[in-house]
Every structure is written in C-alpha cells, then in structure tokens.
Amino acid sequence: MSLHRQMELLVEAPSTALSPEAGPLLKWIGNKHRFAREIVSYFPKGYKTYREPFLGSGAVLGTLAPERGVGSDSFEPLIEIWKALREDPQKLKRWYSERWHAMMDGKKVEKYERIKAHYNAKPNGPDLLFLSRACYGGVVRFRKADGYMSTPCGVHDPISPASFAKRVDEWHSRTAGTSFVLQDYRAAMEGASKGDLIYCDPPYTFTQSILYGAQAFDLKDLFRVIGECKKRGVNVALSIDGTKRSGSMVCNVPIPRSLFEREVMIHCGRSMLKRFQMNGKTLEKEVVHDRLLLTYELPT
C-alpha cells in the first residue's frame, strides 16, 4: 500500500495531525520522531481513545495529535515533565531556561555535572528535562543497580530557551486532548475498551537494558496483555525489535502465532546507542529495523 493511500485512511484524524512539528520536546533513546508519520499511516482511521503506555518522548503521540488520548509510563520524573506540559507550560519553559543559563554561563561541563548530581541525589522532572537535551547524543542512560544517570555532557550546545519555548507551545497544542498518568503498561492497557487504539513502543529487548525510564517488562506478559486487548476489541500496534545487526549477530524476537494480523518493517536508520558506545563513530552495519505489528487489518 502506498504512503499516500495510507494517509487517506486517516480522514477522521484532527487537522493538526501529520503537520510539520517544531521538533521533539525530549531527546530519548528509541525516539520515533523521524518515522512517526510512517507508523501513524498504519493506524486505523477511526478510534475512540488513543493510548500510549510506553510514553518516552511521545513522538507518535505528538504526530497523531489525538482529540482524546492517554499517555502513561511508570517512570515518575518523565510523567512529571509531561504533566507540566499540559498543566503549566510556562513552568516547563522556566525549568529549561534556568538550567540552560546556569550551564552556559561558563564551565559548561562542570555545570552540567552539577545538574546531573542534583538529579542523581533526588530524581526529578526539571533536571531530567534539561539533561535529556544536554547529554551526549541524547542517550539518557542509567546504571541498572541504582538508577544513577551516567551520560556525560554532549559536545554540542543544547538548543536555546527561545527555541525550546517554541517547542513547548507546539507540543502543548498537540497534546491538548491528552491526559498523562503515572502507571505501568498493564494498568494502562487494562483500562482500554472496545474501539480504543493502543500504540506500544517498549524498550528494545537487545539494546536498551541499561536504560532506566524504559519500563521493566516481560515480553511474554506484554503479548498476554495485548491478546486480552484484542479479545475486547481494542486495536493494538506494537513496535519491537525487527532485525538489528550487531557485527555478525542478527537479533530476532519470536512472535506468537495468530496474535497479530499484519507485520510491517520500519527502517529506523543506524543505532544511536551503539554509536554512543563506540565514541560517536558511524557504524555502517549498525542498522535498526522495527517490526510494526498490528492486531487488526487495514482496509484495502
């Protein structure tokens, strides 16, 4: 099916959907910003409530701009950011501006480390917001044992407060119909009813084990919850590892038979996480493809 035909299936989507965005609000590993339009093109044309239970950077949510949506995650500092966006966007701008000016006043790396130390002493949304945009490569990585945020300062300067404020304004508009909730994916998906649409973007099983903020989950249990949703008449789209080549290794994820009606391969480019691990080198073989698995059939 052509991309043009896929877009025609979205005739009931709000007028803001698929229009050019100012850019991602957060930098986040696994961010789907560059190919969110393609993912959205495979969504059904009509749904009651759009739900995204592994919220992260909310790239697909921001592209779709649903009239009624629920974004959720179990990572409290992340949800603190999204709630501030909805309830008090000016506060979000202040959080970023204060830290930007503190860091860019001089001794950039030293000031970045102070902000990071403050976050690590007590994880919170304001610090995480800035660190996600100022850290190296946008790879927000945490120690598995204690949640210590370990990513060093990025080489490039983070965007200016004025540029960030423009993004806040657009994202505030795009999420006007969305509420944000602190809860794990099970509770979020169990709350869906017939006619709802869920987009799941869980952490990559092979490459994101060091990333806190990516909800801990059991893949088999996620498939179980998706199966229950399908039985209730909830449409589910799932992005998950497709083929990721790491040297000579190809990582494959076994998918239960009959759970999904259609599979699409989404080309995601090179692995940013691997690039970070290799000190910024571009690796030609480190190419990621996501499987986009659908529990429904699109009309032909």
Secondary structure, 3 states (H helix, E strand, C coil): CCHHHHHHCCCCCCCCCCCCCCCCCCCCCCCCHHHHHHHHCCCCCCCCCEEECCCCCCHHHHHHCCCCEEEEECCHHHHHHHHHHHHCHHHHHHHHHHHHHHHHCCCHHHHHHHHHHHHHHCCCHHHHHHHHHHEHHHCCCECCCCCCECCCECCCCCCCHHHHHHHHHHHHHHCCCEEEEECCHHHHHHCCCCCCEEEECCCCCCCCCCCCCCCCCCHHHHHHHHHHHHHCCCEEEEEEEEEEEECCEEECCCCCCCCCCEEEEEEEEECHHHHHHCCCCCCCCCEEEEEEEECCCCCC
